[in-house]
Amino acid sequence: MKGFLASFYDYLEKHSILLASLKIEDLDQFLAELKVARSTRSIYRSHLRGFLTYLHRERRILKKDLAPLLVGPRLFCKQKPPKFLRPQEVQTLFASLCLSTPYDIRTYAIVLLAYTLGLRPVEISTITLEDISFRKAELTLPNRKAHNPVTLPLPEQTIKALAAYLAKARAQSPSRHLFVSIPFPYAPMQSSSVAQCICKAMKQAGLPFSAYSLRHTYAQNLLLMGRSIYEIKEMLGHDEIYSTQKYLHIHVDLMRKVLFHETL
């Protein structure tokens, strides 16, 4: 705030503008000259409105409160479309994964959990050995985000990856967490390390995606399978349906079937 007001003062000095003679055009021009992101400019605009109100009500320098006049461009949609992997990109990702080292085997299991169950990095990092039932082929998440505990079915490929990790790659750690660091002291993996692991796999495959892109892909796959948004909400562990909507892209094939009577 202090630095921003200093910049405003320098602008007024440069253009020989007195506070008492401020016009809305001067304020708009000052904000337009700031080389900052749109979101940062919006924050600065809010700070400036507070300062203008102070000059008017407290200091009586401005005869009129200019704050209500200082508005930015209307944003009709702030939400960015979700980034998810297409089938060919999924094939590219898994084709690039190898199983030659303990690190590779651990990465493969983590990527499969993110892709086949849509788990967040923090959820993967908190899985314990007691949460997995190989006999029932289930994974229980008792401390899921938003306090929505859930038991999820484990696909066969994911079960095999977890079994291989436990048999060949997991260090003998006193921790009951499923995923532990490979160098000593074999501490539980943090969510940031899980996300970094997935991102590294993406980079090695030449794919420009983040760790959360696999969660978006999972949601999109459920949509393509015909799941309702309410079912997807439960599978993702969301409290609000709005949170789920952000993960879903337009079902293009279904749209073409409705509009053009095409066969899927």
N, C-alpha and C positions, 0 to 999 in steps of 0.2 A: 504493500500500500504506500509506504513512504517513498520508495523508488518511483512508483507510478506518478505520484503527485509531484515529485521532483521533475519528471519528464514533462508534465503538464505545465509546470512553472517555466521551464526552459522554452516551451512552445510559445507561451504568452509573451515572454521576454523577446524572443526572436521576431515575433510579428507585432510587437508594440501594442499588445491588447491589454487593457485594464480589466480587472475583475468586475468592476461596476458596469462596464459596457459590454459584457459578454453576450454573444448571440448564439443561437442554436447552431447556426452555420459554422461558427468557430469550433464548437465542440465536435460536430460531425467531421470536420476537416482534420482535427487533431487525432481522432480515433482512426480515420482512414489512413493516416500517415504511419500508424504504428505497424511495424513489421512483426506481427504475431499471428498465431493461429486464430481461427474464428471463435473457438471456445474461450481462448484467453481474452480476446477482444470483448466478448460478452461479459466476462468477469470484470474487466476494467470499466466497462460501461456502467455496471452496477455500482462500483466504487465511486465513479464520477457522479452518479445520481445522488448518492449519499452526501458527497461533498457539496454539491449544488444546493441541496436542501439545508445543509448546515449554514452555507453562506447567506441563504435567504432568511431562515427562521431564527438562527442564533446570532449571527454577526450583522444582519441587516445590510449586507453589502449589495446583494442583488434585490432589486425591487420586485422581481417576479421569480418564482421558483421554476427553473428550467428543467428540473428533473423529469417531470411527466412527459416532456417533449423529446427527451433523449431515448429514443427507441431504436432497436436494430431491425434488420430485415426479418420478415416473418419466415420461420422455418416450418414447412408443412410436414416434413418427415425427417426426423433425426436418426432413425434407426437404419443401420446398414444391413444389407441382406446377408444371411449366414453363409459362411464359406464351408462347403463340404466337398468330399472327394467323390468324383465320378467313378464308375466301375473300373475303367481302365487305370485310373490313378490309384485305386485300391490295389489292383494287381501289381502295379509298379512298386508300390510301397512294400508289399509282402515279398515280392520277388527279390528285393534288395536286402532283405533281412537274412542274416546267416546265423548259424548255431555252432560256431567254432570255438567260442570262448564263454566263460561264465557270464561275462557282461552281455554278450550277444543273446544268450539264452534268457537272461533276465529281461532284456529289452523286448524280446519277442513276446514274452508273457505279459508285460506291461502294455504293449501296443494292442494285443488281442483283447485285454480287459477293457481298454478304452474304446476299441472298435465294436466288439460284440455285445458290450453291456452299456456303453455310453457313460462310463464312469469318469468323474472329474479326477484330476491329479491328486487332490487332497483326499478323495475317497479311496483311491488306490493305495496311497501312502499309509492309510490307517487300517487296512485289512490285516487281520490277525490270522494265525494258523487255525484258531477255533472257529473262524467265520466260514471256513470252507468244508463242505461235506462232499467228499468224492463218491460216497455210496449213493447219495441222493442227487448228485450233480447239481448242487445249489451253492450259492454264495449269499450269506446274510450280511447286511450292512446295518448294524444296530445304531450307529451314530451318524446317520446321513445328514447332510446339510438340510436346514429347515426342519430338523427333528422329524423326519419321515423315515423310520426304519423300514426295511424292505428285504425280502428274500427273492433272489433272482435265479432263474435257471441258467446253468452253465453249459454252453455249447460244447460238443465233444472236442473240437479243436482247441478250445480254451482250456478244458480240463487236462488234455494231454500236455499242453504248454506249461501249465502250472505243475504238473507231476514231474516233468523233465527238469524244471527249475529247482524244485525241492530235492530231487535226487542227484542232480549233477552240478548245480550252480550256487545254491544257497549255502553260505558259510555257516559253520556251527556257532550260532550266536545265542546268547542267553535271552535275547529279545524274542517275544512272541509275535512280533510283527512279521508279516509275510515277506516283505521286501526289505532287505538290509543292505548297507553299503558293502561293496566288495573289498576294499582295503580295510585292514584292522582299524578301529575296534568293532567293525560289523554292527554299526548303529542303525536304527530304523531310518529308512529313507524319508526325507522331507518332501512335501508336495512340490517344492521348487525343483528338486532333483528329479522327480518323476516327470514333470513337465519338460525339463531339459533333456531327459532321456528320449522322450517322444519327438521333440523338436529336432534332435540330432539325427534320429532315424529318418525324419522327413527330409532333412537337408541332404543326407547321404543318398536318398532316392531321387533328389533333384526336384522335390515338390515344395512349393511356396506356401506351406500351411503351418498352423500352430497346433499345440496339443489339443486345444478345444475343438479343432476341426473334426477330429474323430468322433467327438460327442455330437456335433452337428450332423455328421454322416449317419450316425446311429439313429438319430431322430428322423432323418430323411428316409432311411431305409424302412423304418416302421410305418411312415406315411405311405410309401410305395407298396407296402404289404397290405394296405387297407385298414390299418389301425386308426381308430378315432383319435381326435386330439386329446380327449379325456384319458384314453388309455396311455397315450404317449406321455401325458403329464405325470401319470403315476409311475411309469417306467423311468422317467428322468428324475423323479423325486422333487417335483416343483410344488410349491404351495399355491401359486396363482396360475390360472390358465394363460395370462398375459406373458408370463415367463416362457411358457412352452411355445407360444406363437412366434416368438423371436427366433426360434430354432428351425422353423419350418419354411421351406421354399415352396414356390408354386408347383403343384403336381402337373407338369406340362403334359404328360401323356394323357392323364384323365381330362384335362382341359380340352385337348384336341378331340377326344372321344365325344365330349358333350357338345362342342361347337361344330365339329366337322363330321361327326358320326364315323370316325375312323375306328378300326379294330386295334385293340391294344396287343 
